[in-house]
């Protein structure tokens, strides 16, 4: 099933402006749709294409095919003969799928691009892992595009919901939308949180399968990730880091603690393992910025961070991983907002995915309360021109917001606006703007414009 994805616009820009100088690299976690996107784009926008899937070719076969990399004429003739597909100079593209499995081919991209006859699309998972690049020179002729799970808008379009434009209009009215309307729209968002944006899970939902089947698909993806992690790290600590994410968020941790995942004192090897986890693109990291200002990244604490899953649907399945399967009853309660546990961190993970999908990096801020051992925490900080925007996420009540109030008093000259997102309808508490979480993408759109104009 082919879904409308925003990444196609980025690929069009690459084709029109950069394809003669760069191969495009679609990077992202496994099962996020990179191969499908590459092939569909090639089908639509090139006269012909050849796709080479290195996941299905033995190392010996790869070596046999690409032994003639130094003589492109012979290589292109072999590819056309093997596939029966004709290549046309200036009008054809070659797709190197899962290219991290063929490091010498990736290294040769430099020469293939310089040859100039054809365009090249690469796809890769775990492409930055040291084992995959140890003995090669990474080409500078690569144009990187991140492929993420479907965002909220893409999910609605995929499931036949055409109301996203209406949602944007409701946001710009800057008035309450009404209890009944807001309840329905929050349920749509919780559906996205339950299914997530992995194409296989979305396709299963569209096919009217029940949530037990959707959960089975998501768990198979989680199992695949864990197998990748065990392949990289035989100790299993890397896999434990990944699976500990929901529990660490759920226990109101101010930061991700490596030793809690590994069960021992943190070593240099553990830091390397964590770097590999980040490289896998299966997670998103929010760094605690020590002095929130015009350049959030410049004061980010490298040893203080929170970790989220890149996909909210996978997070939901991992959250309930203690059961053999996430039952239909649990999903039903999630959709109707009747889960008894405090699931603020589930909404927080969904917000992190929305922020990342908007092109923003994740930052937060913690500081000690005066005269106390406890801390204030701002869930997310967004850069908007020369100002910053603090964001707090609540799963239910909006009456308690001491941290964001304290933040506004501490940094009054730095703040453009401040938001509290929850399931409640539009309101405000003096200068604090309260919005339902389904409005977050539209706030991010608006802040993106502020960043462009330098407001």
C-alpha distance (Angstrom), angle and dihedral (degrees) to the residues before:
residue distance angle dihedral
X1 . . .
X2 3.82 . .
X3 3.80 115.9 .
X4 3.79 127.5 -164.0
X5 3.79 105.6 -105.6
X6 3.80 129.4 -173.9
X7 3.78 89.9 -138.5
X8 3.83 88.4 76.7
X9 3.81 88.7 72.1
X10 3.80 90.0 54.6
X11 3.80 90.3 49.2
X12 3.80 90.5 51.4
X13 3.80 89.6 53.1
X14 3.81 89.6 50.7
X15 3.80 92.4 49.4
X16 3.80 94.0 48.6
X17 3.80 99.5 40.9
X18 3.80 112.0 18.5
X19 3.81 113.1 19.7
X20 3.82 94.1 99.2
X21 3.79 91.2 57.5
X22 3.79 103.9 30.5
X23 3.77 141.9 37.3
X24 3.78 110.0 -134.8
X25 3.79 117.1 -121.7
X26 3.82 116.4 -155.3
X27 3.78 103.5 -158.9
X28 3.76 128.1 -177.0
X29 3.79 144.6 108.0
X30 3.77 122.0 -54.1
X31 3.82 119.5 -81.2
X32 3.80 93.2 20.0
X33 3.81 93.4 119.6
X34 3.81 103.4 -99.2
X35 3.80 95.8 137.4
X36 3.80 93.1 46.3
X37 3.80 91.4 49.3
X38 3.81 92.5 48.1
X39 3.79 94.0 49.7
X40 3.80 95.6 43.2
X41 3.80 91.1 49.3
X42 3.81 91.2 48.5
X43 3.79 91.0 49.4
X44 3.79 92.8 51.0
X45 3.78 102.2 39.9
X46 3.80 107.8 30.7
X47 3.80 132.8 60.3
X48 3.81 91.0 -127.9
X49 3.77 139.9 -10.2
X50 3.78 140.6 -165.9
X51 3.81 119.1 -149.0
X52 3.78 118.9 -157.5
X53 3.80 113.1 -169.0
X54 3.78 108.2 -159.5
X55 3.80 90.2 -169.8
X56 3.81 88.0 69.3
X57 3.81 98.8 42.4
X58 3.78 123.8 82.3
X59 3.81 117.6 -126.3
X60 3.80 89.2 -112.1
X61 3.80 91.8 54.1
X62 3.82 91.1 47.5
X63 3.77 89.8 52.1
X64 3.82 91.7 49.0
X65 3.80 94.3 49.8
X66 3.77 97.3 43.2
X67 3.79 100.2 37.7
X68 3.82 85.3 101.6
X69 3.80 95.6 58.4
X70 3.79 89.0 119.0
X71 3.81 88.9 60.9
X72 3.83 106.3 45.8
X73 3.82 93.4 -176.5
X74 3.80 90.9 65.8
X75 3.82 92.9 41.7
X76 3.80 92.9 53.9
X77 3.80 91.8 47.0
X78 3.81 90.5 51.2
X79 3.80 93.0 48.9
X80 3.79 92.3 50.0
X81 3.80 92.0 46.5
X82 3.81 93.2 48.1
X83 3.81 95.6 47.3
X84 3.80 101.2 30.8
X85 3.81 88.7 -131.1
X86 3.79 120.8 127.9
X87 3.78 119.0 -135.9
X88 3.81 120.9 -145.6
X89 3.82 119.3 -155.1
X90 3.79 110.1 -114.0
X91 3.82 92.2 5.7
X92 3.80 106.1 63.3
X93 3.78 135.6 72.6
X94 3.79 131.9 -156.8
X95 3.81 117.1 -146.7
X96 3.79 117.5 -150.6
X97 3.81 102.3 -163.6
X98 3.84 119.1 -160.1
X99 3.78 88.8 0.6
X100 3.81 92.4 174.2
X101 3.81 85.6 79.8
X102 3.82 90.6 62.8
X103 3.84 107.4 47.3
X104 3.86 95.4 171.5
X105 3.80 90.0 55.9
X106 3.77 91.2 50.6
X107 3.77 90.4 49.7
X108 3.82 89.5 52.5
X109 3.82 92.8 57.1
X110 3.80 87.0 94.1
X111 3.80 91.4 64.2
X112 3.79 96.0 39.5
X113 3.80 91.4 53.4
X114 3.81 90.6 46.6
X115 3.81 89.3 52.7
X116 3.80 86.3 65.5
X117 3.79 101.5 -159.3
X118 3.78 99.8 109.3
X119 3.79 141.8 19.1
X120 3.79 123.1 -116.6
X121 3.80 134.1 -144.7
X122 3.80 119.0 -169.7
X123 3.79 126.4 -169.3
X124 3.77 123.1 -164.9
X125 3.78 142.9 174.4
X126 3.79 122.2 -163.2
X127 3.81 84.1 3.2
X128 3.78 95.4 157.3
X129 3.79 95.4 54.3
X130 3.78 109.1 126.8
X131 3.79 93.7 -129.2
X132 3.81 89.8 63.0
X133 3.81 98.1 51.3
X134 3.78 102.7 30.9
X135 3.79 98.9 114.2
X136 3.79 103.1 25.0
X137 3.78 138.0 79.9
X138 3.80 108.8 -118.9
X139 3.81 107.1 -127.9
X140 3.79 118.0 -118.2
X141 3.80 89.1 -151.2
X142 3.82 93.7 85.1
X143 3.80 125.8 111.9
X144 3.80 107.9 -157.2
X145 3.79 124.1 -144.1
X146 3.78 120.1 177.0
X147 3.79 116.4 -136.6
X148 3.78 112.5 -156.0
X149 3.81 132.4 179.1
X150 3.80 114.6 -79.9
X151 3.79 110.1 -70.6
X152 3.81 122.3 -135.4
X153 3.80 94.1 -87.5
X154 3.80 93.1 47.3
X155 3.80 89.8 47.7
X156 3.80 92.9 52.8
X157 3.81 91.7 48.5
X158 3.81 91.5 47.5
X159 3.79 91.7 52.2
X160 3.81 93.5 48.8
X161 3.80 96.5 -103.1
X162 3.82 106.4 139.0
X163 3.81 95.7 178.6
X164 3.82 100.2 99.6
X165 3.79 92.3 101.9
X166 3.80 89.5 50.9
X167 3.79 89.6 51.1
X168 3.79 88.9 54.1
X169 3.81 90.4 51.9
X170 3.80 90.8 49.6
X171 3.79 89.3 52.6
X172 3.80 93.7 51.0
X173 3.82 91.2 51.0
X174 3.81 85.6 70.0
X175 3.79 91.2 -151.5
X176 3.81 134.2 108.6
X177 3.79 110.9 -79.6
X178 3.80 94.8 -150.3
X179 3.78 130.8 -97.0
X180 3.80 96.5 -93.9
X181 3.81 94.6 48.4
X182 3.79 93.6 44.5
X183 3.80 91.9 48.7
X184 3.80 90.1 53.8
X185 3.82 93.7 46.9
X186 3.80 92.3 47.6
X187 3.78 88.5 52.2
X188 3.83 88.4 53.7
X189 3.79 88.6 52.9
X190 3.82 92.3 47.8
X191 3.80 88.0 51.3
X192 3.80 87.6 56.7
X193 3.79 89.8 47.8
X194 3.82 89.5 51.9
X195 3.81 99.0 45.1
X196 3.80 98.4 29.7
X197 3.77 128.1 -164.6
X198 3.79 103.6 -73.7
X199 3.83 104.7 123.7
X200 3.81 94.9 -132.2
X201 3.81 92.0 53.5
X202 3.80 92.1 46.1
X203 3.81 91.0 48.7
X204 3.80 89.9 50.9
X205 3.80 90.9 51.7
X206 3.81 91.3 49.7
X207 3.80 88.9 50.6
X208 3.81 87.5 61.9
X209 3.77 93.5 -114.8
X210 3.79 115.7 156.7
X211 3.77 123.4 -105.9
X212 3.79 92.8 -101.4
X213 3.82 88.7 64.2
X214 3.81 92.4 43.4
X215 3.79 88.9 51.0
X216 3.81 90.7 49.4
X217 3.81 89.3 56.3
X218 3.79 92.7 48.5
X219 3.79 91.8 48.3
X220 3.80 90.2 51.1
X221 3.81 88.0 55.8
X222 3.81 90.8 48.7
X223 3.82 89.1 49.8
X224 3.81 89.4 51.2
X225 3.80 90.5 52.5
X226 3.79 91.4 49.5
X227 3.82 90.6 50.0
X228 3.80 88.6 53.2
X229 3.79 90.3 50.5
X230 3.80 92.8 49.2
X231 3.80 89.4 48.8
X232 3.79 89.3 55.6
X233 3.81 96.9 38.5
X234 3.80 116.6 28.9
X235 3.83 91.8 -170.1
X236 3.81 91.2 71.5
X237 3.82 92.5 -132.2
X238 3.80 92.6 115.5
X239 3.81 90.1 54.3
X240 3.81 90.1 47.9
X241 3.81 90.3 53.3
X242 3.78 88.8 56.0
X243 3.80 97.1 46.2
X244 3.82 93.1 45.9
X245 3.82 93.7 63.4
X246 3.85 98.5 94.1
X247 3.80 94.0 45.1
X248 3.80 92.4 48.5
X249 3.81 91.5 50.2
X250 3.80 90.9 43.0
X251 3.78 94.4 55.8
X252 3.81 90.3 59.3
X253 3.76 92.3 -110.7
X254 3.78 112.9 178.9
X255 3.77 88.5 -147.2
X256 3.79 141.8 9.1
X257 3.81 110.2 -91.5
X258 3.79 114.4 -150.5
X259 3.79 93.2 -163.9
X260 3.80 90.8 57.3
X261 3.79 88.9 59.1
X262 3.81 96.9 41.5
X263 3.81 97.0 38.6
X264 3.80 92.1 -133.4
X265 3.77 143.4 68.8
X266 3.81 112.2 -60.1
X267 3.79 114.2 -101.3
X268 3.80 134.5 -171.2
X269 3.80 87.1 -101.4
X270 3.81 90.0 56.5
X271 3.80 89.9 53.6
X272 3.79 88.3 51.7
X273 3.80 90.0 49.8
X274 3.79 90.6 51.6
X275 3.80 90.0 50.9
X276 3.80 88.0 54.6
X277 3.80 90.4 50.8
X278 3.80 90.3 54.1
X279 3.81 90.6 46.4
X280 3.80 89.8 56.0
X281 3.84 90.1 68.6
X282 3.80 89.4 -138.9
X283 3.80 89.2 113.7
X284 3.78 138.8 41.3
X285 3.80 121.7 -142.4
X286 3.80 125.2 -146.7
X287 3.80 113.1 -160.2
X288 3.77 123.6 -149.6
X289 3.80 106.8 -121.4
X290 3.81 112.8 -147.5
X291 3.81 97.7 -155.1
X292 3.81 110.4 22.6
X293 3.77 107.8 -147.6
X294 3.77 144.5 117.8
X295 3.82 93.5 -39.2
X296 3.80 108.3 39.4
X297 3.78 94.7 179.4
X298 3.79 94.2 55.2
X299 3.82 92.8 68.5
X300 3.81 98.3 34.0
X301 3.79 112.8 133.9
X302 3.81 106.8 -125.5
X303 3.81 91.6 -156.1
X304 3.82 97.3 47.0
X305 3.78 117.7 68.0
X306 3.80 145.7 128.1
X307 3.79 122.9 -131.7
X308 3.80 128.7 -142.9
X309 3.78 132.6 -179.7
X310 3.80 114.7 -106.2
X311 3.80 90.8 -128.6
X312 3.78 124.6 50.5
X313 3.82 93.1 -153.5
X314 3.80 92.2 55.3
X315 3.79 88.3 47.2
X316 3.82 90.0 55.6
X317 3.81 92.1 52.0
X318 3.81 92.8 44.6
X319 3.81 89.7 48.2
X320 3.81 90.6 60.9
X321 3.80 95.2 36.1
X322 3.80 93.7 124.9
X323 3.80 88.1 78.4
X324 3.79 121.7 71.5
X325 3.78 87.1 -117.9
X326 3.78 136.2 -2.0
X327 3.78 100.6 -104.1
X328 3.78 126.3 -131.5
X329 3.81 86.9 -116.3
X330 3.80 91.9 61.2
X331 3.79 91.3 48.9
X332 3.80 90.7 46.9
X333 3.80 90.4 52.7
X334 3.81 91.0 47.3
X335 3.81 91.9 52.5
X336 3.79 92.2 47.9
X337 3.83 92.9 42.3
X338 3.80 92.7 -119.3
X339 3.80 101.5 124.9
X340 3.78 107.4 128.0
X341 3.80 97.3 -146.3
X342 3.78 121.4 88.1
X343 3.77 99.0 -104.6
X344 3.78 99.4 178.5
X345 3.78 89.2 129.9
X346 3.82 90.1 58.1
X347 3.80 89.2 59.0
X348 3.79 89.6 42.0
X349 3.81 90.9 56.6
X350 3.82 90.0 49.4
X351 3.81 89.5 51.4
X352 3.81 90.8 49.6
X353 3.80 89.8 53.7
X354 3.81 91.3 50.0
X355 3.80 92.0 49.6
X356 3.80 92.1 49.2
X357 3.82 91.4 46.9
X358 3.81 88.8 55.4
X359 3.81 90.1 59.9
X360 3.81 96.6 -103.9
X361 3.77 125.6 129.5
X362 3.79 118.5 -128.4
X363 3.79 121.6 -105.1
X364 3.78 133.9 158.6
X365 3.79 135.7 176.0
X366 3.79 133.8 -134.6
X367 3.78 129.5 -178.8
X368 3.78 136.0 168.5
X369 3.79 118.6 -96.3
X370 3.77 112.4 -116.7
X371 3.79 111.3 -95.0
X372 3.80 92.5 2.4
X373 3.78 141.2 92.2
X374 3.81 89.8 -135.3
X375 3.78 125.7 92.5
X376 3.78 139.4 -133.5
X377 3.78 115.6 -133.7
X378 3.80 133.8 -164.8
X379 3.80 107.9 -156.8
X380 3.81 96.8 -147.4
X381 3.80 139.0 2.5
X382 3.80 122.8 -157.6
X383 3.79 125.9 -162.7
X384 3.83 112.2 -131.2
X385 3.79 113.2 176.4
X386 3.78 108.1 -63.7
X387 3.81 92.5 -18.9
X388 3.80 137.3 70.3
X389 3.79 130.8 -132.3
X390 3.82 119.8 -147.8
X391 3.81 115.7 -150.1
X392 3.78 127.7 -165.6
X393 3.82 123.8 -168.2
X394 3.81 123.0 -150.0
X395 3.78 127.4 179.1
X396 3.80 95.1 -153.9
X397 3.81 129.9 -17.7
X398 3.80 120.3 50.1
X399 3.79 96.4 -170.6
X400 3.80 94.2 95.7
X401 3.80 114.8 64.6
X402 3.79 104.9 136.1
X403 3.82 94.7 140.3
X404 3.78 97.0 56.2
X405 3.82 90.2 43.0
X406 3.81 90.4 52.4
X407 3.81 89.7 46.6
X408 3.81 92.0 54.1
X409 3.81 89.8 51.7
X410 3.80 92.6 47.3
X411 3.82 97.4 48.0
X412 3.84 106.2 22.9
X413 3.80 95.9 150.5
X414 3.80 95.0 51.0
X415 3.80 100.5 54.6
X416 3.79 124.2 96.8
X417 3.80 94.4 179.3
X418 3.80 138.1 -30.3
X419 3.79 129.4 -134.4
X420 3.76 139.4 -163.4
X421 3.82 113.6 -165.0
X422 3.78 121.8 -163.4
X423 3.80 139.1 131.3
X424 3.81 91.4 -79.2
X425 3.81 126.0 105.1
X426 3.80 123.9 -100.8
X427 3.82 115.1 -63.2
X428 3.79 139.3 129.4
X429 3.79 140.1 -131.6
X430 3.81 103.1 -150.3
X431 3.83 102.3 -66.8
X432 3.82 94.0 -8.7
X433 3.81 109.9 101.8
X434 3.80 113.2 -147.5
X435 3.80 116.3 -157.6
X436 3.81 136.7 167.2
X437 3.79 111.4 -104.0
X438 3.82 93.3 -113.8
X439 3.81 86.7 69.5
X440 3.81 94.1 60.1
X441 3.86 95.0 93.9
X442 3.81 90.0 55.7
X443 3.79 92.7 49.0
X444 3.81 87.9 51.5
X445 3.82 90.2 50.4
X446 3.79 89.8 53.1
X447 3.80 93.0 46.5
X448 3.80 89.2 49.6
X449 3.78 88.7 59.0
X450 3.80 89.5 50.0
X451 3.82 88.1 53.4
X452 3.83 91.0 52.1
X453 3.82 94.6 47.4
X454 3.81 92.9 41.7
X455 3.77 91.6 -128.3
